[in-house]
Amino acid sequence: MKNSENMSQGLLKLLALDHAVDFLKNTTISSDALTWKRVCGSIATVLVILLFLSGAFMALYYSPYPGAAYDSVQYAEFDLPFGDVIRGIHHWSWNLLLVVMLLHMTRTFFTGAYKPPREMVWVSGVLLLLVVPLAIITGDLLPWTQAGYWTTRVRVSIISSVPVIGPFMVDLLQGGPRTGIVALTRFYVLHVIFLPAGIISLLALHFYFLRLKGLADPIMPSRLPKRNIALLPDMINRWLILFIVVTLAIGIATRFWFAVPYGDPADPSDSRFVPKPEWWVLFLNQLVSIFKGPFTIVGSAVIPGALAGLLLVLPFISRSPERRPVRRWKEILVAMLIAAAILGLSVMSWIEHFTSTVA
């Protein structure tokens, strides 16, 4: 046992990792971090890593060229062992990531954990929530399916409607008026290099500020004594168990019950194809439908931009140290009204695109 320990220490020293391991062993965190109330943050980290690992696997077989993109994804889906499971893990991980991040942010808001001195913890989390959808949007085009192609065309049309900056952004994203090989290549580079780098940077920044400012104390004091635990091995081991459980759960679910649908290859000449919006953009889609003509910018940029800006500045305009929801009923009421409006718009869009019948 002692010889094995000495060998491990020698290997760590050889790899210049001994100081890093000592740092992790000496780093302690509050035992509150292991409670079920804070599990959404840990699950979000698991899902981000699953997205990177599954995406790296699929990138080994992907060809970012319109004539080959569809076939390469189809090959990975149907011919590679467990290729469908890997693709399913990638697909459902980003869906679950959005849900978990929204739940995490909702809890943070209702408990007032965004208030000073944790303003930057909140801001980095909001920025992460805004960047993740960009990765999803760029990923939709990559399989080069009908749904992905025409969904991208709709989004490009919405972006182009924004005055001044809209046409420039479209040209930057797809290299011209058409969604072709240049667009596919740029979306691929954004999806596998720049946006993952941004997500990693924001996640590291989020953990840095969380470590610097600490976890928010519970609103209701606990009767149990507060204690600190070691990051390594206690927290890391429990996180690894969570990682294994979540991976197996998603993998089994996608293998036996929730296989990812695989549509027809993209046909740029088939303008009759009408893509259906995904669940997380239903309310945005309805906003664009409501505001038309010269008012398109209101639904495509002004309202979404105002909501994103409000989330970013929330810790700086809500300066009261009061965290109890009962004492913050005005903030809670405004948040609930906004949430109700988003839910109402989403339901309207769902009815329009998924339940209405064509005569």
C-alpha positions as CSV (number, residue, x, y, z in Angstrom):
1,M,0.0,0.0,0.0
2,K,2.8,2.4,1.0
3,N,4.8,1.5,-2.2
4,S,1.7,2.2,-4.3
5,E,1.3,5.5,-2.6
6,N,4.9,6.4,-3.2
7,M,4.6,5.5,-6.8
8,S,1.5,7.7,-7.2
9,Q,3.4,10.6,-5.5
10,G,6.3,10.0,-7.8
11,L,4.2,10.0,-10.9
12,L,2.4,13.2,-9.9
13,K,5.8,14.8,-9.3
14,L,7.1,13.6,-12.6
15,L,4.1,15.2,-14.4
16,A,4.4,18.3,-12.3
17,L,0.9,17.8,-10.9
18,D,1.8,17.3,-7.3
19,H,1.2,21.0,-6.4
20,A,-2.2,21.0,-8.2
21,V,-3.3,17.9,-6.3
22,D,-2.1,19.4,-3.0
23,F,-4.0,22.5,-3.8
24,L,-7.2,20.5,-4.4
25,K,-6.7,18.5,-1.2
26,N,-6.3,21.7,0.8
27,T,-9.3,23.4,-0.8
28,T,-12.4,23.1,1.3
29,I,-16.0,24.0,0.5
30,S,-19.1,24.4,2.5
31,S,-21.1,21.2,3.2
32,D,-24.1,23.1,1.8
33,A,-22.7,22.6,-1.7
34,L,-23.7,18.9,-1.4
35,T,-27.4,19.4,-0.6
36,W,-30.1,18.6,-3.1
37,K,-31.2,22.2,-3.2
38,R,-28.0,23.1,-5.0
39,V,-27.7,20.0,-7.2
40,C,-28.7,21.9,-10.4
41,G,-25.3,23.6,-10.6
42,S,-23.5,20.2,-10.4
43,I,-25.8,18.7,-13.0
44,A,-25.3,21.6,-15.3
45,T,-21.5,21.0,-15.1
46,V,-22.1,17.3,-15.9
47,L,-24.1,18.1,-18.9
48,V,-21.6,20.6,-20.3
49,I,-18.9,18.0,-20.1
50,L,-21.1,15.4,-21.7
51,L,-21.8,17.9,-24.5
52,F,-18.0,18.3,-25.1
53,L,-17.2,14.6,-25.0
54,S,-20.1,13.5,-27.2
55,G,-19.4,16.4,-29.6
56,A,-15.8,15.5,-29.9
57,F,-16.7,11.9,-30.7
58,M,-19.1,13.0,-33.5
59,A,-16.6,15.5,-34.9
60,L,-14.2,12.6,-35.7
61,Y,-16.7,11.4,-38.4
62,Y,-18.2,14.7,-39.4
63,S,-17.5,16.4,-42.8
64,P,-18.6,20.1,-42.9
65,Y,-19.6,20.1,-46.6
66,P,-23.2,20.2,-47.8
67,G,-22.8,17.1,-50.0
68,A,-21.3,15.0,-47.2
69,A,-22.5,16.5,-43.9
70,Y,-25.8,14.5,-44.0
71,D,-24.1,11.3,-45.0
72,S,-21.4,11.6,-42.3
73,V,-24.0,12.1,-39.5
74,Q,-26.1,9.3,-40.9
75,Y,-23.0,7.0,-40.9
76,A,-22.3,7.9,-37.2
77,E,-26.0,7.4,-36.4
78,F,-26.6,4.0,-38.0
79,D,-23.3,2.3,-38.7
80,L,-21.0,3.1,-35.7
81,P,-21.5,1.1,-32.6
82,F,-23.4,3.2,-30.1
83,G,-23.4,6.1,-32.5
84,D,-27.1,6.7,-32.0
85,V,-26.6,6.7,-28.2
86,I,-23.7,9.3,-28.5
87,R,-25.9,11.5,-30.7
88,G,-28.8,11.1,-28.3
89,I,-26.7,12.1,-25.3
90,H,-25.5,15.2,-27.2
91,H,-29.1,16.1,-28.2
92,W,-30.8,15.6,-24.9
93,S,-27.9,17.0,-22.9
94,W,-28.4,20.5,-24.3
95,N,-32.1,20.3,-23.8
96,L,-31.6,19.3,-20.2
97,L,-28.9,21.9,-19.8
98,L,-31.3,24.7,-20.6
99,V,-33.9,23.3,-18.2
100,V,-31.3,22.9,-15.4
101,M,-29.8,26.3,-15.9
102,L,-33.2,27.9,-15.8
103,L,-34.1,26.0,-12.6
104,H,-30.7,27.0,-11.1
105,M,-31.3,30.7,-12.0
106,T,-34.9,30.6,-10.7
107,R,-33.7,29.3,-7.3
108,T,-31.0,31.9,-7.2
109,F,-33.5,34.7,-7.9
110,F,-36.1,33.5,-5.4
111,T,-33.5,33.1,-2.6
112,G,-31.9,36.5,-3.4
113,A,-28.5,34.8,-3.8
114,Y,-27.7,37.2,-6.6
115,K,-27.4,40.2,-4.2
116,P,-24.2,41.7,-3.1
117,P,-21.5,40.5,-2.8
118,R,-22.3,37.9,-5.4
119,E,-23.2,40.2,-8.3
120,M,-20.5,38.8,-10.6
121,V,-21.5,35.2,-9.8
122,W,-25.0,36.1,-11.2
123,V,-23.7,38.0,-14.2
124,S,-21.3,35.2,-15.3
125,G,-24.2,32.8,-15.0
126,V,-26.5,35.0,-17.1
127,L,-23.8,35.3,-19.8
128,L,-23.4,31.5,-19.8
129,L,-27.2,31.2,-20.2
130,L,-27.0,33.6,-23.2
131,V,-24.1,31.8,-24.9
132,V,-25.4,28.3,-24.7
133,P,-28.3,29.0,-27.1
134,L,-25.8,30.3,-29.6
135,A,-24.1,26.9,-29.5
136,I,-27.5,25.2,-30.1
137,I,-28.3,27.5,-33.0
138,T,-25.0,26.9,-34.8
139,G,-25.4,23.1,-34.2
140,D,-28.8,22.9,-35.8
141,L,-27.4,23.5,-39.3
142,L,-24.6,20.9,-39.1
143,P,-26.5,17.7,-39.9
144,W,-27.7,19.4,-43.0
145,T,-31.3,18.2,-42.7
146,Q,-34.5,19.9,-43.9
147,A,-35.4,21.0,-40.4
148,G,-31.9,22.4,-39.6
149,Y,-31.5,24.1,-42.9
150,W,-34.9,25.9,-43.0
151,T,-34.8,26.7,-39.3
152,T,-31.4,28.5,-40.0
153,R,-33.0,30.3,-42.9
154,V,-35.7,31.6,-40.7
155,R,-33.3,32.7,-38.1
156,V,-31.1,34.4,-40.7
157,S,-34.1,36.3,-42.0
158,I,-34.9,37.5,-38.5
159,I,-31.3,38.7,-37.9
160,S,-31.3,40.5,-41.3
161,S,-34.4,42.5,-40.2
162,V,-32.4,44.2,-37.5
163,P,-31.5,47.7,-38.8
164,V,-27.8,48.6,-39.5
165,I,-26.2,45.6,-37.8
166,G,-28.5,42.9,-39.1
167,P,-27.2,42.6,-42.7
168,F,-23.6,42.8,-41.5
169,M,-24.2,39.9,-39.0
170,V,-25.8,37.8,-41.7
171,D,-22.8,38.4,-44.0
172,L,-20.4,37.6,-41.2
173,L,-22.3,34.4,-40.3
174,Q,-22.8,32.9,-43.7
175,G,-20.5,34.8,-46.0
176,G,-23.3,36.1,-48.3
177,P,-27.0,35.9,-48.9
178,R,-27.1,32.2,-49.3
179,T,-26.9,29.4,-46.7
180,G,-24.3,27.2,-48.4
181,I,-20.9,25.7,-47.9
182,V,-19.4,28.9,-46.4
183,A,-22.2,29.2,-43.9
184,L,-21.9,25.5,-42.9
185,T,-18.1,25.9,-42.4
186,R,-18.5,29.0,-40.3
187,F,-21.2,27.5,-38.2
188,Y,-19.1,24.4,-37.7
189,V,-16.1,26.5,-36.6
190,L,-18.2,28.6,-34.2
191,H,-19.8,25.4,-32.8
192,V,-16.7,23.4,-32.2
193,I,-14.1,26.1,-31.4
194,F,-15.2,29.6,-30.5
195,L,-18.4,28.9,-28.6
196,P,-17.0,26.0,-26.5
197,A,-14.1,28.2,-25.6
198,G,-16.5,30.9,-24.5
199,I,-18.5,28.4,-22.5
200,I,-15.4,27.1,-20.7
201,S,-14.2,30.6,-20.0
202,L,-17.5,31.7,-18.6
203,L,-17.8,28.5,-16.5
204,A,-14.3,29.0,-15.1
205,L,-15.2,32.7,-14.4
206,H,-18.4,31.6,-12.7
207,F,-16.6,29.1,-10.4
208,Y,-13.9,31.7,-9.7
209,F,-16.4,34.3,-8.4
210,L,-18.3,31.5,-6.6
211,R,-15.1,30.5,-4.8
212,L,-14.1,34.2,-4.2
213,K,-17.5,35.3,-2.8
214,G,-18.7,31.9,-1.4
215,L,-22.1,30.3,-1.4
216,A,-25.1,32.3,-0.2
217,D,-26.2,31.4,3.3
218,P,-29.6,29.7,3.6
219,I,-32.5,32.1,4.2
220,M,-33.7,30.0,7.1
221,P,-30.9,29.2,9.5
222,S,-30.2,25.4,9.7
223,R,-30.0,23.7,13.1
224,L,-27.2,21.5,11.8
225,P,-23.7,22.9,12.4
226,K,-22.0,24.3,9.3
227,R,-18.8,22.5,8.3
228,N,-16.3,22.5,5.5
229,I,-15.4,19.4,3.4
230,A,-12.4,18.7,1.2
231,L,-12.8,19.4,-2.5
232,L,-10.6,16.3,-3.2
233,P,-11.6,13.6,-2.7
234,D,-15.1,14.2,-1.1
235,M,-16.7,16.7,-3.5
236,I,-14.9,15.3,-6.6
237,N,-16.0,11.7,-5.8
238,R,-19.6,12.6,-5.3
239,W,-19.6,14.7,-8.5
240,L,-18.1,11.7,-10.4
241,I,-21.0,9.5,-9.0
242,L,-23.4,12.1,-10.3
243,F,-21.7,12.2,-13.6
244,I,-22.0,8.4,-14.0
245,V,-25.6,8.4,-13.0
246,V,-26.6,11.2,-15.3
247,T,-24.7,9.7,-18.3
248,L,-26.2,6.3,-17.8
249,A,-29.7,7.7,-17.4
250,I,-29.5,9.8,-20.6
251,G,-27.8,7.0,-22.5
252,I,-30.4,4.4,-21.5
253,A,-33.3,6.7,-22.1
254,T,-32.1,7.7,-25.6
255,R,-31.3,4.1,-26.5
256,F,-34.7,2.6,-25.6
257,W,-37.3,5.4,-25.4
258,F,-36.3,8.8,-26.7
259,A,-34.3,8.2,-29.9
260,V,-33.4,11.5,-31.7
261,P,-35.4,11.8,-35.0
262,Y,-33.4,12.0,-38.1
263,G,-35.0,13.9,-41.0
264,D,-34.5,14.1,-44.7
265,P,-31.5,15.8,-46.2
266,A,-31.7,19.6,-46.8
267,D,-33.2,20.7,-50.1
268,P,-32.6,24.5,-50.6
269,S,-35.1,24.5,-53.5
270,D,-38.0,23.2,-51.3
271,S,-39.3,26.5,-50.0
272,R,-42.6,24.8,-49.0
273,F,-41.0,23.2,-46.0
274,V,-42.1,25.0,-42.8
275,P,-39.8,24.3,-39.8
276,K,-41.4,24.0,-36.4
277,P,-39.7,26.0,-33.6
278,E,-38.1,24.2,-30.7
279,W,-39.6,24.5,-27.3
280,W,-37.0,27.1,-26.0
281,V,-37.7,29.6,-28.8
282,L,-41.5,29.3,-28.9
283,F,-42.0,32.7,-27.2
284,L,-39.4,34.4,-29.4
285,N,-41.1,32.9,-32.5
286,Q,-44.4,34.3,-31.3
287,L,-43.0,37.7,-30.7
288,V,-41.7,37.8,-34.3
289,S,-45.2,36.8,-35.5
290,I,-46.9,39.5,-33.5
291,F,-44.6,42.4,-34.5
292,K,-44.5,42.6,-38.3
293,G,-43.5,45.1,-40.9
294,P,-41.6,48.1,-39.6
295,F,-42.2,46.8,-36.0
296,T,-40.3,43.5,-36.6
297,I,-37.3,44.8,-34.7
298,V,-39.4,45.1,-31.5
299,G,-40.0,41.4,-31.4
300,S,-36.7,40.2,-32.8
301,A,-34.3,42.5,-30.9
302,V,-35.8,45.1,-28.6
303,I,-37.9,42.9,-26.3
304,P,-35.4,40.0,-26.1
305,G,-32.5,42.4,-25.7
306,A,-34.4,44.2,-22.9
307,L,-35.0,41.0,-21.0
308,A,-31.4,39.9,-21.3
309,G,-30.3,43.4,-20.2
310,L,-32.6,43.3,-17.2
311,L,-31.2,39.9,-16.1
312,L,-27.6,41.3,-16.3
313,V,-28.3,44.5,-14.3
314,L,-30.6,42.9,-11.8
315,P,-28.0,42.7,-8.9
316,F,-27.1,46.4,-9.5
317,I,-30.6,47.7,-9.4
318,S,-31.8,45.5,-6.5
319,R,-29.4,46.7,-3.8
320,S,-31.5,45.9,-0.8
321,P,-29.8,43.2,1.4
322,E,-33.2,41.7,2.1
323,R,-33.4,38.1,0.6
324,R,-36.6,36.7,2.0
325,P,-39.2,36.4,-0.9
326,V,-42.0,37.7,1.3
327,R,-40.2,40.9,1.8
328,R,-39.3,41.2,-1.9
329,W,-42.8,40.7,-3.2
330,K,-42.6,43.5,-5.7
331,E,-39.6,41.9,-7.5
332,I,-41.2,38.4,-7.3
333,L,-44.4,39.8,-8.8
334,V,-42.7,41.4,-11.7
335,A,-40.7,38.2,-12.4
336,M,-43.9,36.1,-12.2
337,L,-45.7,38.5,-14.7
338,I,-42.7,38.2,-17.1
339,A,-42.7,34.4,-16.7
340,A,-46.4,34.3,-17.3
341,A,-46.1,36.4,-20.5
342,I,-43.3,34.1,-21.8
343,L,-45.4,31.0,-21.0
344,G,-48.5,32.5,-22.7
345,L,-46.5,33.4,-25.8
346,S,-45.0,29.9,-25.9
347,V,-48.4,28.3,-25.6
348,M,-49.8,30.5,-28.4
349,S,-46.8,29.5,-30.6
350,W,-47.2,25.8,-29.7
351,I,-50.9,25.9,-30.7
352,E,-50.1,27.6,-33.9
353,H,-47.3,25.3,-35.1
354,F,-48.2,21.9,-33.5
355,T,-52.0,21.6,-33.1
356,S,-53.5,23.8,-35.8
357,T,-54.7,21.9,-38.9
358,V,-54.4,23.0,-42.5
359,A,-57.7,23.1,-44.3
